[in-house]
Amino acid sequence: MSRPEESWERLVRAALRSRRPWTDGYGRPVGGIAANVPTSLANNRDIDDILRAADEIQDEDPNVARILCEYAYSLAQNLDPNSEGRGVLQFKTGLMSVIKQKLAKREGGVIDRSQDIARLHEFYRKYRHTNDVDKLREEEMRLRESAAFSGNLGELERKTVKRKRVLATLKVLGNVLESLTKDVSPEEADRLVSDDTKRMIKEDAAMTEDLVSFNIIPLDAPTTTNPIVSFSEVQAAVSSTKYFGGLPELPGDFCPPSTRSKDMFDFLHFTFGFQKDNVSNQREHVIHLLANEQTRLRVPEESDPILDEAAVQKVFLKSLDNYIKWCTYLGILPVWSNLESVSKEKKLLFVSLYFLIWGEAANVRFLPECLCYIFHHMGRELEEILRQQVAQPANSCVSENGVSFLDQVIRPLYDVVAAEATNNDNGRASHSAWRNYDDFNEYFWSLNCFELSWPWRKSSPFFLKPTRRSKVSIQFHITN
C-alpha cells in the first residue's frame, strides 16, 4: 500500500473514532463505520443494518462478522462503483479498513470463502438457539399482559428491546444468507441450506413486522401489542387518509408495505419524490393531529369509526393558517377558489402536502413565507395531476436522476442561503453586505417573488450566490 493510501486510511479511522457513540432503537451501540453510511447510497439503510448486525455478533463469531462486512462492501460497490456520491469514497475506504482489521485478528490459516454460506447457515441456527426467540416472545407477552397491574414496565421494555434486537440481527443474517445462495446453483444452495433453516428464516421474518421504526403509532407495521392502534379516533384518522376515488391510479411498480393499504401519502410520495422517512414521519404526524382534534369533539363509534368533518376543518385551518394569511396579504387567491366546495379528502390532501414540504425543507423552515410560495405552486401542480387517470411525477421535482423534492425544490434555496451565511465573515460583516434569513423571507412578502416562476427560474438574481469575500490583511503603522 502506498503512503497516500495509508495516510487516507488513518485519516478515515481517526474521523470514525472521533464520532460520539449512541444507541439505536434496539439498544445497540451505534458508532464507527455503521454510523457513517452515506445517504447518497440508495440502499443505505440496508447497509447500515448489516454493519450494525456485524458489530453485534463480532465477539461471538468474528468470521461471520467479516462475511457481513464484505457483503455490505459489495452492496456499496454495486450501488456506486465509481464512488461518485458524497462521502462514498471515504465510507468504502473505512469499511475496507475494518475488513482488513477483522482479517488480521482471525485465527491462523487461509480463509476459504467457499465456506461462507455454510458458516453463515450454522451461525444462524446457533444464534437463534442461544437466544431462544420463541421464549423471548412468550416472556414479553406475559409481561405485557401483567404490566398494567404490576407496574413492571421497565422489565417489559427491556424484554421488548432484546427481542427486537435479536430479530433484527436474525433478519440481516437471513437476508444475507439468502442473497449469497443466489450465487451458487440451486442444487448447491439446497445442499448448503436445509429446509428446516429456510422454514426458520421465514417464520422469523414474519415476527419482525413490528421492527419498522415509528414514534408512537406503528402505521407501517400494525401489531396487536400496541394498544393505541385500537383507539377508535386513531382508526378513524387512519381511515380518512386512505386512497380515495378522486386520486389517479399509482403505477403497478409502486407498492406500499404489505402490512397496510395504500393512502394519500403514497400518492404524494410518488408524485413529488419526498423521502421515505419524511413520508412515514408526516403520515404519523397528521394522524396524531386528526385523532387529537377528533378526541376534543367526541369519541367515534367503535364499530364504524368515522372522522368528523369538523375535526378535519379545524386541522386544515390551523395547519394552513399562515398560508391563508399570506394569500390575503398579497391579494391572491389560495389554491382553492371556494373553501366550502373543497371535500374532506381534498383538505386532508392539502394538509398532508404542506407537512411533507415542511418536513423536508431543512433550513428553509426558517423562511415560512417561502414555504407558502412553494406550497402555493405545488398545490396548483397537484390540481393538474389530479385531473389525470394515472399518477405522473410532478415536473417541478423531476430530474435526470429521478424524482426528488429535496434536490429540485429545496437544494437551490439551501445552496444560496448557505453561500450567503458563509460569506458573513463570522457575523462581523455589515447587514447590508449579505442576505440573512429575514432578507430572504421578506422577499416572499411581495408580489415580486412570483418572478421566480415554477419550477424555479434558476437564472433569477435571487439565486445568484455572492462573490466569496476575500480576507484583507490590515497593517497598523505605529508612529512615535
C-alpha positions in Angstrom: 0.0 0.0 0.0 1.3 3.4 -0.9 1.9 6.1 1.7 -1.0 8.3 0.4 -3.4 5.3 0.8 -2.0 4.6 4.3 -2.5 8.2 5.3 -6.0 8.2 3.9 -7.0 5.1 5.9 -5.5 6.6 9.1 -7.5 9.8 8.5 -10.7 7.9 7.9 -10.2 5.8 11.0 -9.5 8.9 13.1 -12.7 10.5 11.9 -14.7 7.5 12.7 -13.2 7.2 16.2 -14.0 10.8 16.9 -17.7 10.3 16.4 -19.6 10.1 19.7 -21.4 6.7 20.0 -25.1 6.4 20.7 -27.6 3.5 20.6 -30.3 2.7 18.1 -33.9 1.7 18.7 -32.8 -1.8 19.6 -30.3 -0.7 22.3 -27.3 -1.5 20.1 -24.4 1.0 20.3 -24.1 2.9 17.1 -20.7 4.2 16.1 -17.8 3.8 13.8 -18.4 2.7 10.3 -22.1 1.6 11.0 -23.0 5.2 11.8 -21.4 6.7 8.6 -23.2 5.1 5.7 -23.6 7.9 3.1 -27.2 8.9 2.4 -26.2 9.1 -1.3 -26.3 5.3 -1.4 -29.8 4.2 -2.4 -29.9 1.2 0.0 -28.0 2.9 2.8 -30.5 1.6 5.5 -29.9 -2.0 4.4 -26.1 -1.5 4.5 -26.4 0.3 7.9 -28.4 -2.7 9.3 -25.9 -5.2 8.0 -23.0 -3.3 9.7 -24.8 -2.9 13.0 -25.5 -6.7 13.0 -21.8 -7.3 12.3 -20.9 -5.2 15.3 -23.5 -7.1 17.3 -22.0 -10.6 16.6 -18.4 -9.6 16.4 -17.5 -11.2 19.8 -19.5 -14.3 19.1 -18.1 -15.1 15.7 -15.6 -12.7 14.0 -15.7 -14.8 10.8 -19.4 -14.3 10.3 -19.0 -10.6 11.2 -16.3 -10.5 8.4 -18.8 -12.1 6.0 -21.4 -9.4 6.7 -18.9 -6.6 6.3 -17.7 -7.9 3.0 -21.3 -8.3 1.8 -22.0 -4.7 2.8 -19.0 -3.6 0.9 -20.2 -5.4 -2.2 -23.6 -3.7 -1.9 -21.9 -0.3 -1.7 -19.7 -1.1 -4.7 -22.6 -2.2 -6.8 -24.6 0.9 -5.9 -21.8 3.3 -6.7 -18.9 1.5 -8.4 -17.0 4.8 -9.2 -17.6 6.3 -5.7 -19.2 9.4 -7.2 -21.7 10.0 -4.4 -20.9 12.3 -1.5 -18.9 10.5 1.2 -18.9 7.2 -0.7 -15.2 7.0 -1.2 -14.5 7.7 2.5 -17.1 5.1 3.5 -15.6 2.4 1.3 -12.1 3.2 2.5 -13.2 3.0 6.1 -15.2 -0.2 5.6 -12.3 -1.9 3.8 -10.0 -0.9 6.7 -12.5 -2.5 9.1 -12.5 -5.7 7.0 -8.7 -5.8 7.0 -8.7 -5.4 10.8 -11.1 -8.4 11.1 -8.9 -10.4 8.8 -5.8 -9.5 10.8 -7.4 -10.7 14.1 -8.5 -14.1 12.7 -7.0 -17.3 13.9 -4.2 -18.7 11.7 -4.9 -20.2 8.4 -6.1 -19.0 5.0 -9.8 -18.0 4.8 -11.8 -20.3 2.5 -14.6 -18.0 1.3 -16.3 -21.0 -0.4 -17.4 -22.0 3.1 -19.0 -18.6 3.9 -22.6 -19.9 3.2 -22.0 -22.9 5.4 -20.6 -20.8 8.2 -23.5 -18.3 8.0 -26.0 -21.2 7.9 -24.5 -22.8 11.0 -24.3 -19.4 12.9 -27.9 -18.6 12.1 -29.1 -21.7 13.8 -26.7 -21.3 16.7 -27.6 -17.7 17.3 -31.3 -18.5 17.1 -31.0 -21.4 19.6 -28.8 -19.4 22.0 -31.2 -16.5 22.2 -34.4 -18.7 22.1 -36.6 -16.3 20.2 -39.8 -18.2 21.0 -39.1 -17.9 24.7 -38.3 -14.2 24.4 -41.6 -13.5 22.8 -43.6 -15.6 25.4 -41.9 -13.8 28.3 -42.6 -10.4 26.7 -46.3 -11.2 26.1 -46.6 -12.5 29.7 -45.1 -9.2 31.0 -47.3 -7.2 28.6 -50.4 -8.8 30.0 -49.4 -8.2 33.6 -47.6 -4.8 33.2 -50.8 -2.8 33.6 -51.3 -4.3 37.1 -47.8 -4.9 38.3 -46.3 -1.6 37.1 -43.3 -3.6 35.8 -42.9 -1.5 32.7 -39.1 -1.2 32.9 -38.7 -5.0 32.6 -41.2 -5.1 29.8 -39.3 -2.5 27.9 -36.0 -4.4 28.3 -37.6 -7.7 27.1 -39.1 -5.9 24.1 -35.9 -4.3 23.1 -34.0 -7.5 23.5 -36.4 -9.4 21.3 -36.4 -6.8 18.6 -32.6 -6.7 18.8 -32.3 -10.4 18.3 -34.9 -10.5 15.5 -33.2 -7.6 13.7 -29.9 -9.5 13.7 -31.6 -12.7 12.5 -33.3 -10.7 9.7 -29.9 -9.5 8.5 -28.4 -12.9 8.7 -31.3 -14.5 6.9 -31.3 -11.9 4.1 -27.5 -12.1 3.6 -27.7 -15.9 3.6 -30.5 -15.9 1.0 -28.6 -13.4 -1.2 -25.3 -15.5 -1.1 -27.1 -18.7 -2.1 -28.2 -16.9 -5.3 -24.6 -17.0 -6.5 -24.5 -20.8 -6.5 -26.5 -23.4 -8.3 -30.0 -24.3 -6.9 -28.7 -27.8 -6.1 -25.7 -26.5 -4.2 -28.0 -24.0 -2.4 -30.3 -26.8 -1.3 -27.4 -28.8 0.0 -25.9 -25.9 2.0 -29.2 -24.5 3.4 -31.6 -27.1 4.9 -35.3 -26.9 4.5 -35.6 -26.6 8.3 -33.5 -23.5 8.2 -35.5 -22.0 5.4 -38.6 -22.5 7.5 -37.0 -20.8 10.5 -35.9 -17.8 8.4 -39.4 -17.4 7.0 -41.0 -17.7 10.5 -38.5 -15.2 12.0 -39.1 -12.8 9.1 -42.8 -12.9 9.9 -42.1 -12.0 13.5 -40.2 -8.8 12.5 -43.3 -6.9 11.3 -43.2 -4.6 14.3 -39.5 -3.8 13.9 -40.3 -0.9 11.5 -39.3 2.4 13.1 -42.1 4.6 14.4 -42.7 7.2 17.0 -46.0 6.3 18.7 -48.3 4.7 16.2 -46.9 1.7 14.1 -48.7 2.6 10.9 -46.3 0.8 8.6 -46.3 -2.3 10.8 -49.6 -2.7 12.7 -49.3 -5.0 15.7 -51.7 -6.2 18.3 -49.2 -5.5 21.1 -49.6 -1.7 20.6 -52.9 -0.7 22.2 -53.0 2.8 20.6 -53.9 1.4 17.2 -57.2 0.1 18.7 -58.4 3.6 19.7 -61.4 4.5 17.6 -60.2 8.1 17.0 -56.9 6.7 15.7 -58.7 4.2 13.4 -60.9 7.0 12.1 -57.9 9.2 11.4 -56.1 6.4 9.6 -59.2 5.5 7.6 -59.6 9.2 6.5 -56.2 9.2 4.8 -56.8 6.1 2.7 -56.6 6.2 -1.1 -59.9 7.8 -2.3 -61.7 7.7 -5.6 -60.5 11.1 -6.8 -56.8 10.2 -6.8 -55.2 9.0 -10.0 -54.1 5.4 -10.0 -50.5 4.7 -9.0 -48.2 2.7 -11.4 -48.1 -1.0 -10.8 -44.5 -1.0 -9.8 -45.2 1.4 -6.8 -46.1 -0.8 -3.9 -46.8 0.2 -0.3 -45.8 -2.2 2.5 -47.9 -5.3 2.6 -48.9 -4.6 6.2 -51.1 -1.6 5.2 -53.3 -0.3 2.4 -52.1 2.5 0.2 -53.1 6.0 1.2 -52.8 9.6 0.0 -49.2 9.9 1.4 -48.2 7.1 -1.0 -49.6 9.2 -3.8 -47.8 12.3 -2.7 -44.6 10.3 -2.2 -44.7 9.1 -5.8 -45.8 12.4 -7.3 -43.3 14.7 -5.7 -40.5 12.4 -4.7 -40.5 13.0 -1.0 -38.0 11.0 1.1 -39.4 7.7 2.5 -38.6 8.6 6.2 -40.2 12.0 5.8 -43.4 10.4 4.5 -43.5 8.0 7.4 -43.0 10.8 9.9 -45.6 13.1 8.5 -48.1 10.3 8.0 -47.9 9.7 11.7 -47.9 13.4 12.5 -51.1 14.1 10.5 -52.8 11.0 12.1 -51.9 12.4 15.5 -53.3 15.8 14.7 -56.6 14.4 13.3 -57.0 11.9 16.2 -56.4 14.6 18.8 -58.8 17.0 17.2 -61.4 14.3 17.0 -61.0 13.4 20.7 -61.9 17.0 21.5 -65.2 16.6 19.7 -66.3 13.1 20.6 -65.0 9.5 20.5 -66.2 7.8 17.4 -68.3 4.6 17.4 -66.0 1.7 17.7 -68.0 -0.4 15.2 -67.5 2.1 12.4 -65.2 4.9 13.4 -65.5 7.9 11.0 -63.7 11.2 11.4 -66.0 14.2 11.8 -65.9 16.9 9.2 -65.4 19.5 12.0 -62.1 17.7 13.1 -60.8 17.9 9.5 -61.8 21.5 9.2 -60.0 22.6 12.4 -56.8 20.7 11.5 -57.0 22.3 8.0 -57.4 25.8 9.2 -54.8 25.5 11.9 -52.2 23.9 9.7 -52.6 26.3 6.7 -53.3 29.4 8.7 -50.1 31.1 7.7 -50.6 30.3 4.0 -54.1 31.7 4.1 -52.8 34.9 5.7 -50.0 35.1 3.2 -52.5 34.9 0.3 -54.7 37.6 1.9 -51.7 39.9 2.4 -50.6 39.6 -1.2 -54.2 39.8 -2.5 -54.1 36.5 -4.3 -56.5 33.5 -4.3 -55.3 30.4 -2.5 -55.0 27.1 -4.3 -58.7 26.5 -3.7 -61.1 29.1 -5.0 -64.0 28.3 -2.8 -63.2 26.6 0.5 -66.8 25.5 1.1 -66.7 23.3 -2.1 -63.4 21.6 -1.1 -64.1 18.0 0.0 -62.8 16.5 3.3 -60.4 14.3 1.3 -59.0 17.3 -0.6 -58.5 19.2 2.6 -56.5 16.3 4.0 -54.5 16.1 0.8 -53.5 19.7 1.1 -52.6 19.3 4.8 -50.5 16.3 4.0 -48.7 18.1 1.2 -47.9 21.1 3.4 -46.4 18.9 6.2 -44.4 16.9 3.7 -43.0 20.1 2.4 -42.2 21.4 5.9 -40.7 18.0 6.9 -38.1 18.1 4.2 -37.4 21.8 4.0 -34.2 21.7 6.1 -33.1 25.3 6.9 -35.8 26.7 4.6 -38.2 26.1 7.5 -36.8 29.4 8.8 -38.4 31.1 5.8 -42.2 30.4 6.5 -43.4 32.7 3.7 -41.1 30.9 1.2 -42.8 27.7 2.3 -46.1 29.3 1.5 -44.8 30.1 -2.0 -43.7 26.5 -2.5 -47.0 25.1 -1.2 -48.9 27.5 -3.4 -47.3 26.3 -6.6 -47.1 22.7 -5.6 -50.8 22.8 -4.7 -51.6 24.1 -8.2 -49.4 21.5 -9.7 -51.3 18.9 -7.6 -54.6 20.1 -9.0 -53.3 19.5 -12.6 -52.1 16.0 -11.7 -55.5 15.1 -10.1 -57.1 15.5 -13.5 -55.1 12.6 -14.9 -56.1 8.9 -14.9 -52.7 7.6 -13.9 -50.4 9.5 -11.5 -47.4 11.2 -13.0 -44.3 12.7 -11.4 -44.5 16.5 -10.9 -42.5 18.5 -13.4 -41.0 20.6 -10.6 -39.4 17.6 -9.0 -38.2 15.6 -12.0 -34.5 15.4 -12.9 -32.3 13.1 -14.9 -31.7 11.1 -11.6 -35.4 10.6 -10.9 -38.0 12.5 -8.8 -36.8 14.4 -5.7 -38.4 17.3 -4.0 -35.3 17.8 -1.9 -32.9 18.1 -4.8 -35.1 20.1 -7.2 -37.0 22.4 -4.8 -35.1 22.7 -1.6 -31.5 22.4 -2.6 -31.4 25.5 -4.8 -32.7 27.6 -1.9 -30.5 25.9 0.6 -27.4 26.5 -1.5 -27.9 30.2 -1.9 -28.8 30.7 1.8 -25.7 28.7 2.8 -23.5 30.7 0.5 -24.7 34.0 2.0 -24.2 32.7 5.5 -20.6 31.5 4.7 -19.9 35.0 3.4 -20.8 36.9 6.5 -17.3 37.0 7.9 -18.4 35.0 11.0 -21.1 37.5 11.8 -18.8 40.6 11.5 -20.0 41.7 8.1 -22.5 44.5 8.0 -26.1 43.6 7.4 -26.1 45.4 4.1 -23.2 43.2 2.9 -25.1 39.9 2.9 -28.6 38.4 2.9 -29.8 36.8 6.1 -32.9 34.8 6.8 -35.0 37.9 7.2 -33.9 39.3 3.9 -34.8 36.1 2.1 -38.1 35.8 3.8 -39.1 39.5 3.3 -38.7 38.9 -0.5 -41.6 36.5 -0.3 -43.8 39.1 1.3 -44.1 40.9 -2.0 -45.6 40.0 -5.4 -42.1 40.3 -6.8 -41.4 36.8 -5.6 -43.6 35.4 -8.4 -40.8 36.3 -10.9 -39.1 33.1 -9.6 -41.8 31.2 -11.5 -42.4 27.5 -11.1 -40.4 25.3 -11.5 -37.7 27.6 -10.1 -36.3 30.1 -12.6 -32.7 29.5 -11.5 -31.4 32.3 -13.7 -33.1 34.8 -11.4 -30.8 37.2 -9.5 -32.4 35.7 -6.4 -30.4 32.5 -6.8 -27.1 34.3 -7.5 -24.5 33.3 -5.0 -22.3 36.1 -3.6 -18.7 36.5 -4.6 -16.6 34.9 -1.9 -15.3 37.6 0.4 -11.5 37.7 0.4 -9.6 38.2 3.6 -7.9 41.5 3.6 -4.9 41.9 5.9 -4.8 45.2 7.7 -1.4 46.7 8.6 -1.1 49.1 11.6 1.6 51.7 11.4 2.7 52.9 14.8 4.2 56.4 14.9 6.1 57.9 17.7 
